[in-house]
Amino acid sequence: MAIFGPKVASLQELFVQELEDLYDAEHQIVKALPKVIDAASAPALKAALAMHLEQTHNHVRRLEQVFNRLGAPAREKRCDGMAGILKEVEKTLREGQSSPIMDAAIIGAAQRVEHYEIAAYGTVRAFAERLGRSDVARVLEETLNEEKAADAKLTEVARQINSQATVAGLRR
Amino acid sequence: MAIFGPKVASLQELFVQELEDLYDAEHQIVKALPKVIDAASAPALKAALAMHLEQTHNHVRRLEQVFNRLGAPAREKRCDGMAGILKEVEKTLREGQSSPIMDAAIIGAAQRVEHYEIAAYGTVRAFAERLGRSDVARVLEETLNEEKAADAKLTEVARQINSQATVAGLRR
């Protein structure tokens, strides 16, 4: 989320900082996802993550559109929250091997990423509405809905994967 | 989330590691929340956060109950995701001053915390169910439902706070 000093005196400024934070978070995800897709084994999981990578590129473009509408430069501000979540993801990928257990861990991680974004887009949409920018709120809501759908899709894939992970565990 | 090496060969082990991760995350929240409550100005926000601190103490106890049912020691495993989210929170508190704008930023941060936990408890509940431990799944679901309710409560408070933040911004 946005860090603000004494200079942030208005909701408009906080709003722009939150957008800069999300712009950085989306770029971090674009960079991390291909490695996660490689490490996944279940085709359904690989497909769901690949679709989300496509969407994430689109979320970056939507944020640029929002900056443009607000007359603000598209700047990135370090998002420590997403960095922390992705740090865990990278450790997981380095230390484990592709397996149904790894897939279960990946889904757990990916849902944390989605939920971070659901919270963050919910916040900026609320700020946009409050600032009377319903045009911008609508653009942000499109992404919010895609994050929610991606989370629901992962829950569906998880049911399938966890079943295989249990079997793998029992067969040891 | 849990980091697992080649030693994690079963869903049961991954499940315990995810619980250890959450046990650490809850302790981090218990430590951070009092400072956030101090920095908030709106009474409705202070009250919502104070109620959530009470609940968080209870979430710690529920996790201990879960470890006990599983015959596993209650251990903490560093949760980098929550650490990243709380790092942002602490920077916000250090750099800003109490105001409706600060309150709006605090709500944005607190909802990221809630959503991280919604994702994490959703994962461990699914693992518990998959492992045939519906008794443990029920305990974890109690906390999951409280996290969802806390998030909804913050959305409600946000409507009120954002309205004041806008006015503060306009009055500059």
Interface residues (C-beta under 8 A of the other chain):
Chain A: M1 A2 I3 F4 G5 P6 V8 A9 S10 L11 Q12 E13 L14 E18 C79 D80 G81 M82 A83 G84 I85 K87 E88 V89 K91 T92 E95 G96 Q97 I101 A104 A105 I107 G108 A109 Q111 R112 E114 H115 Y116 I118 A119 A120 G122 T123 A126 F127 R130 L131 D151 T155 A158 R159 N162 S163 A165 T166 A168 G169 L170 R172
Chain B: M1 A2 I3 F4 G5 P6 V8 A9 S10 L11 Q12 E13 L14 E18 C79 D80 G81 M82 A83 G84 I85 K87 E88 V89 K91 T92 E95 G96 Q97 I101 A104 A105 I107 G108 A109 Q111 R112 E114 H115 Y116 I118 A119 A120 G122 T123 A126 F127 R130 L131 D151 T155 A158 R159 N162 S163 A165 T166 A168 G169 L170 R172
